[in-house]
Amino acid sequence: MSMENHLHALEQQRDTLKKRLHEEMTHPAADERALRELKREKLVLKDRIEELRRSQSA
């Protein structure tokens, strides 16, 4: 998988997590544990994306 394809796949995963996070947050009985996990996963993806972008520009 090329670097661009990998970056695009990570961005798609992040977008999916953002949607899931929004859905969970708007749910009347939001699961706090699920929210924490989704936020953690989103941050991990954000860090990986930023790391790949930095390595591309170097």
A tleap script that builds the chain and sets N, CA, C and O, in Angstrom:
source leaprc.protein.ff14SB
mol = sequence {
  NMET SER MET GLU ASN HIE LEU HIE ALA LEU
  GLU GLN GLN ARG ASP THR LEU LYS LYS ARG
  LEU HIE GLU GLU MET THR HIE PRO ALA ALA
  ASP GLU ARG ALA LEU ARG GLU LEU LYS ARG
  GLU LYS LEU VAL LEU LYS ASP ARG ILE GLU
  GLU LEU ARG ARG SER GLN SER CALA
}
set mol.1.N position { 0.859 -1.176 0.000 }
set mol.1.CA position { 0.000 0.000 0.000 }
set mol.1.C position { 0.900 1.231 0.000 }
set mol.1.O position { 1.828 1.341 0.802 }
set mol.2.N position { 0.608 2.153 -0.912 }
set mol.2.CA position { 1.407 3.375 -0.969 }
set mol.2.C position { 1.118 4.256 0.240 }
set mol.2.O position { 0.108 4.093 0.925 }
set mol.3.N position { 2.016 5.181 0.479 }
set mol.3.CA position { 1.873 6.088 1.615 }
set mol.3.C position { 0.581 6.902 1.487 }
set mol.3.O position { -0.133 7.098 2.470 }
set mol.4.N position { 0.289 7.372 0.275 }
set mol.4.CA position { -0.933 8.159 0.058 }
set mol.4.C position { -2.181 7.325 0.339 }
set mol.4.O position { -3.122 7.805 0.970 }
set mol.5.N position { -2.186 6.091 -0.124 }
set mol.5.CA position { -3.335 5.215 0.113 }
set mol.5.C position { -3.507 4.923 1.597 }
set mol.5.O position { -4.624 4.898 2.113 }
set mol.6.N position { -2.388 4.703 2.272 }
set mol.6.CA position { -2.436 4.427 3.711 }
set mol.6.C position { -2.979 5.644 4.457 }
set mol.6.O position { -3.815 5.514 5.352 }
set mol.7.N position { -2.500 6.812 4.085 }
set mol.7.CA position { -2.964 8.053 4.707 }
set mol.7.C position { -4.461 8.243 4.467 }
set mol.7.O position { -5.200 8.621 5.377 }
set mol.8.N position { -4.897 7.983 3.251 }
set mol.8.CA position { -6.317 8.120 2.920 }
set mol.8.C position { -7.163 7.134 3.737 }
set mol.8.O position { -8.235 7.490 4.225 }
set mol.9.N position { -6.683 5.909 3.882 }
set mol.9.CA position { -7.416 4.902 4.661 }
set mol.9.C position { -7.530 5.329 6.124 }
set mol.9.O position { -8.584 5.163 6.738 }
set mol.10.N position { -6.454 5.877 6.680 }
set mol.10.CA position { -6.496 6.351 8.066 }
set mol.10.C position { -7.477 7.513 8.216 }
set mol.10.O position { -8.203 7.594 9.206 }
set mol.11.N position { -7.496 8.406 7.234 }
set mol.11.CA position { -8.430 9.535 7.284 }
set mol.11.C position { -9.872 9.053 7.214 }
set mol.11.O position { -10.745 9.612 7.878 }
set mol.12.N position { -10.129 8.030 6.421 }
set mol.12.CA position { -11.476 7.467 6.349 }
set mol.12.C position { -11.872 6.837 7.682 }
set mol.12.O position { -13.009 6.984 8.132 }
set mol.13.N position { -10.936 6.138 8.307 }
set mol.13.CA position { -11.211 5.545 9.618 }
set mol.13.C position { -11.519 6.637 10.636 }
set mol.13.O position { -12.429 6.495 11.453 }
set mol.14.N position { -10.755 7.728 10.582 }
set mol.14.CA position { -10.976 8.842 11.506 }
set mol.14.C position { -12.363 9.446 11.282 }
set mol.14.O position { -13.075 9.746 12.241 }
set mol.15.N position { -12.744 9.624 10.020 }
set mol.15.CA position { -14.066 10.178 9.720 }
set mol.15.C position { -15.178 9.268 10.229 }
set mol.15.O position { -16.184 9.749 10.750 }
set mol.16.N position { -15.003 7.964 10.082 }
set mol.16.CA position { -15.982 7.006 10.590 }
set mol.16.C position { -16.095 7.111 12.105 }
set mol.16.O position { -17.196 7.086 12.655 }
set mol.17.N position { -14.949 7.229 12.780 }
set mol.17.CA position { -14.964 7.386 14.238 }
set mol.17.C position { -15.648 8.685 14.648 }
set mol.17.O position { -16.374 8.718 15.641 }
set mol.18.N position { -15.419 9.754 13.891 }
set mol.18.CA position { -16.066 11.032 14.200 }
set mol.18.C position { -17.583 10.890 14.131 }
set mol.18.O position { -18.302 11.420 14.978 }
set mol.19.N position { -18.064 10.173 13.119 }
set mol.19.CA position { -19.509 9.959 12.982 }
set mol.19.C position { -20.049 9.117 14.135 }
set mol.19.O position { -21.092 9.431 14.708 }
set mol.20.N position { -19.329 8.043 14.469 }
set mol.20.CA position { -19.762 7.189 15.585 }
set mol.20.C position { -19.768 7.966 16.894 }
set mol.20.O position { -20.673 7.807 17.713 }
set mol.21.N position { -18.764 8.800 17.085 }
set mol.21.CA position { -18.672 9.615 18.290 }
set mol.21.C position { -19.847 10.582 18.365 }
set mol.21.O position { -20.455 10.749 19.422 }
set mol.22.N position { -20.161 11.211 17.250 }
set mol.22.CA position { -21.297 12.140 17.217 }
set mol.22.C position { -22.604 11.407 17.532 }
set mol.22.O position { -23.428 11.897 18.304 }
set mol.23.N position { -22.781 10.239 16.930 }
set mol.23.CA position { -23.992 9.455 17.188 }
set mol.23.C position { -24.106 9.084 18.659 }
set mol.23.O position { -25.184 9.172 19.246 }
set mol.24.N position { -23.001 8.673 19.248 }
set mol.24.CA position { -23.018 8.276 20.662 }
set mol.24.C position { -23.294 9.486 21.552 }
set mol.24.O position { -24.024 9.376 22.536 }
set mol.25.N position { -22.718 10.630 21.214 }
set mol.25.CA position { -22.899 11.831 22.034 }
set mol.25.C position { -24.336 12.345 21.982 }
set mol.25.O position { -24.825 12.919 22.955 }
set mol.26.N position { -25.008 12.142 20.859 }
set mol.26.CA position { -26.378 12.630 20.729 }
set mol.26.C position { -27.406 11.614 21.221 }
set mol.26.O position { -28.599 11.910 21.285 }
set mol.27.N position { -26.946 10.436 21.561 }
set mol.27.CA position { -27.839 9.406 22.090 }
set mol.27.C position { -28.286 9.816 23.492 }
set mol.27.O position { -27.462 10.260 24.292 }
set mol.28.N position { -29.567 9.676 23.802 }
set mol.28.CA position { -30.063 10.099 25.122 }
set mol.28.C position { -29.359 9.419 26.298 }
set mol.28.O position { -29.157 10.037 27.343 }
set mol.29.N position { -28.994 8.174 26.133 }
set mol.29.CA position { -28.316 7.455 27.213 }
set mol.29.C position { -26.902 7.098 26.757 }
set mol.29.O position { -26.547 5.924 26.648 }
set mol.30.N position { -26.107 8.125 26.494 }
set mol.30.CA position { -24.753 7.916 25.984 }
set mol.30.C position { -23.926 7.092 26.965 }
set mol.30.O position { -23.981 7.300 28.177 }
set mol.31.N position { -23.173 6.170 26.422 }
set mol.31.CA position { -22.296 5.303 27.213 }
set mol.31.C position { -20.951 6.015 27.372 }
set mol.31.O position { -20.202 6.158 26.405 }
set mol.32.N position { -20.651 6.455 28.579 }
set mol.32.CA position { -19.427 7.224 28.835 }
set mol.32.C position { -18.171 6.419 28.508 }
set mol.32.O position { -17.194 6.965 27.995 }
set mol.33.N position { -18.199 5.133 28.804 }
set mol.33.CA position { -17.038 4.288 28.502 }
set mol.33.C position { -16.814 4.206 26.993 }
set mol.33.O position { -15.679 4.280 26.521 }
set mol.34.N position { -17.892 4.053 26.248 }
set mol.34.CA position { -17.788 3.997 24.791 }
set mol.34.C position { -17.286 5.329 24.244 }
set mol.34.O position { -16.472 5.357 23.320 }
set mol.35.N position { -17.769 6.431 24.813 }
set mol.35.CA position { -17.306 7.752 24.382 }
set mol.35.C position { -15.804 7.906 24.607 }
set mol.35.O position { -15.088 8.385 23.727 }
set mol.36.N position { -15.333 7.506 25.769 }
set mol.36.CA position { -13.892 7.599 26.063 }
set mol.36.C position { -13.079 6.770 25.075 }
set mol.36.O position { -12.047 7.222 24.578 }
set mol.37.N position { -13.543 5.566 24.796 }
set mol.37.CA position { -12.823 4.684 23.877 }
set mol.37.C position { -12.802 5.259 22.458 }
set mol.37.O position { -11.767 5.234 21.793 }
set mol.38.N position { -13.934 5.772 22.001 }
set mol.38.CA position { -13.986 6.375 20.668 }
set mol.38.C position { -13.061 7.585 20.577 }
set mol.38.O position { -12.361 7.765 19.580 }
set mol.39.N position { -13.062 8.404 21.607 }
set mol.39.CA position { -12.184 9.579 21.624 }
set mol.39.C position { -10.720 9.157 21.612 }
set mol.39.O position { -9.899 9.763 20.923 }
set mol.40.N position { -10.398 8.123 22.369 }
set mol.40.CA position { -9.018 7.631 22.408 }
set mol.40.C position { -8.593 7.113 21.034 }
set mol.40.O position { -7.500 7.422 20.559 }
set mol.41.N position { -9.457 6.329 20.403 }
set mol.41.CA position { -9.156 5.796 19.073 }
set mol.41.C position { -8.969 6.924 18.069 }
set mol.41.O position { -8.073 6.873 17.226 }
set mol.42.N position { -9.816 7.937 18.161 }
set mol.42.CA position { -9.724 9.073 17.248 }
set mol.42.C position { -8.395 9.809 17.431 }
set mol.42.O position { -7.770 10.212 16.449 }
set mol.43.N position { -7.967 9.984 18.667 }
set mol.43.CA position { -6.686 10.646 18.927 }
set mol.43.C position { -5.509 9.821 18.413 }
set mol.43.O position { -4.541 10.376 17.892 }
set mol.44.N position { -5.588 8.508 18.555 }
set mol.44.CA position { -4.528 7.639 18.042 }
set mol.44.C position { -4.423 7.795 16.528 }
set mol.44.O position { -3.326 7.925 15.986 }
set mol.45.N position { -5.561 7.783 15.854 }
set mol.45.CA position { -5.553 7.956 14.399 }
set mol.45.C position { -5.017 9.334 14.018 }
set mol.45.O position { -4.241 9.461 13.071 }
set mol.46.N position { -5.428 10.356 14.750 }
set mol.46.CA position { -4.948 11.713 14.472 }
set mol.46.C position { -3.427 11.765 14.565 }
set mol.46.O position { -2.769 12.348 13.703 }
set mol.47.N position { -2.875 11.163 15.602 }
set mol.47.CA position { -1.423 11.147 15.779 }
set mol.47.C position { -0.731 10.392 14.647 }
set mol.47.O position { 0.303 10.835 14.147 }
set mol.48.N position { -1.292 9.261 14.243 }
set mol.48.CA position { -0.698 8.482 13.148 }
set mol.48.C position { -0.733 9.261 11.843 }
set mol.48.O position { 0.233 9.242 11.079 }
set mol.49.N position { -1.848 9.950 11.583 }
set mol.49.CA position { -1.977 10.749 10.365 }
set mol.49.C position { -0.947 11.877 10.366 }
set mol.49.O position { -0.269 12.103 9.364 }
set mol.50.N position { -0.833 12.578 11.478 }
set mol.50.CA position { 0.137 13.671 11.567 }
set mol.50.C position { 1.560 13.155 11.386 }
set mol.50.O position { 2.374 13.801 10.726 }
set mol.51.N position { 1.863 12.006 11.963 }
set mol.51.CA position { 3.197 11.419 11.833 }
set mol.51.C position { 3.501 11.086 10.374 }
set mol.51.O position { 4.603 11.349 9.893 }
set mol.52.N position { 2.531 10.511 9.673 }
set mol.52.CA position { 2.735 10.186 8.257 }
set mol.52.C position { 2.917 11.446 7.423 }
set mol.52.O position { 3.765 11.483 6.531 }
set mol.53.N position { 2.136 12.467 7.702 }
set mol.53.CA position { 2.271 13.721 6.951 }
set mol.53.C position { 3.642 14.352 7.171 }
set mol.53.O position { 4.253 14.873 6.238 }
set mol.54.N position { 4.122 14.301 8.421 }
set mol.54.CA position { 5.458 14.847 8.710 }
set mol.54.C position { 6.531 14.059 7.965 }
set mol.54.O position { 7.473 14.642 7.428 }
set mol.55.N position { 6.389 12.742 7.934 }
set mol.55.CA position { 7.403 11.923 7.263 }
set mol.55.C position { 7.375 12.133 5.750 }
set mol.55.O position { 8.405 11.990 5.091 }
set mol.56.N position { 6.216 12.469 5.194 }
set mol.56.CA position { 6.123 12.743 3.761 }
set mol.56.C position { 6.823 14.046 3.406 }
set mol.56.O position { 7.461 14.148 2.358 }
set mol.57.N position { 6.704 15.034 4.272 }
set mol.57.CA position { 7.275 16.345 3.964 }
set mol.57.C position { 8.763 16.415 4.296 }
set mol.57.O position { 9.430 17.387 3.944 }
set mol.58.N position { 9.279 15.406 4.961 }
set mol.58.CA position { 10.704 15.421 5.346 }
set mol.58.C position { 11.597 14.971 4.213 }
set mol.58.O position { 12.817 14.926 4.370 }
savepdb mol mol.pdb
quit
